[in-house]
């Protein structure tokens, strides 16, 4: 499973809700959570959108994603 999708699941937030809160398109989030998309391929736009939806900083989200990827 894609690390970003795992992160969204852990935080109990859907791609739809991230899209509504942040204004990022649902298609962009769908592409970002595809199984073959590595964390290194995520964009600042996506990380920032997730951060906004979770009321965190983009740095916090990125740190959380790195920890999740390495476990």
Secondary structure by P-SEA (a helix, b strand, c coil): ccaaaaaaaaacccaaaaaaaccccaaaaaaaaccccccccccaaaaaaaaaaacccaaaaaaaaaaaaac
